[in-house]
């Protein structure tokens, strides 16, 4: 988040290590939120066969729809997510092999917002 902010970026998309705890995704997104940078974070849980996504969009980032971003990110992993609140939302899907496409979809959505 600090590197993205220092570079003047309004958002970043990143994949964390496989097996990353969902709480760690939430914590990382909270750090970015506090820095005023939107993010879409992904991780795979190979044991459970799940791909996870956590998005956050702080109020200072306008024009980037939280729910739309989550939906775009979750589609390739055949997932769904919540409506989000407080500028954050999370989702998961069962298609681990779609994770790279999900990351690309999140990048594309944010770049065109």
Residue pairs with C-beta under 8 A, 6 or more apart in sequence:
1 12
1 28
1 31
1 32
1 35
1 37
1 39
2 35
4 11
4 12
4 32
4 35
4 37
4 39
5 35
5 36
5 37
9 37
10 37
10 38
10 61
10 64
11 37
11 38
11 39
11 40
11 57
11 61
11 64
11 110
12 32
12 37
12 38
12 39
12 40
13 39
13 40
13 41
13 42
13 103
13 106
13 107
13 110
14 39
14 40
14 41
14 42
15 41
15 42
15 43
15 99
15 103
16 24
16 25
16 28
16 41
16 42
16 43
17 43
18 43
18 44
18 45
18 46
19 43
19 44
19 45
19 46
19 47
20 43
20 52
22 43
22 52
22 54
22 90
24 43
25 41
25 43
25 52
25 54
25 90
26 54
26 88
26 90
28 39
28 41
28 54
29 39
29 41
29 54
29 55
29 56
29 88
30 56
30 88
32 38
32 39
32 56
32 58
33 39
33 56
33 58
33 87
33 88
34 58
36 58
36 60
36 61
37 58
37 61
38 55
38 56
38 57
38 58
38 61
38 64
38 69
38 110
39 55
39 56
40 53
40 54
40 55
40 69
40 73
40 103
40 106
40 110
41 53
41 54
41 55
42 51
42 52
42 53
42 73
42 99
42 102
42 103
42 106
43 51
43 52
44 50
44 51
44 52
44 96
44 99
45 51
45 52
46 96
49 94
49 96
50 92
50 93
50 94
50 96
51 77
51 79
51 92
51 93
51 94
51 95
51 96
51 98
51 99
51 102
52 90
52 91
52 92
53 70
53 73
53 74
53 77
53 79
53 81
53 90
53 91
53 92
53 93
53 102
53 106
54 88
54 89
54 90
55 66
55 69
55 70
55 73
55 84
55 88
55 89
55 90
55 106
56 66
56 87
56 88
56 89
57 64
57 65
57 66
57 69
57 87
57 88
58 87
59 87
63 113
64 110
64 113
65 113
66 84
66 87
66 88
66 89
67 83
67 84
67 89
68 109
69 106
69 109
69 110
69 113
70 81
70 84
70 89
70 90
70 91
71 81
72 105
72 106
72 108
72 109
73 91
73 102
73 103
73 105
73 106
73 109
74 80
74 81
74 91
74 92
74 93
74 102
75 102
75 105
76 93
76 95
76 98
76 99
76 101
76 102
76 104
76 105
77 92
77 93
77 94
77 95
77 96
77 98
77 99
77 101
77 102
78 93
78 94
78 95
78 98
79 91
79 92
79 93
79 94
79 95
80 91
80 93
81 89
81 90
81 91
81 92
82 89
82 90
82 91
83 89
84 90
93 102
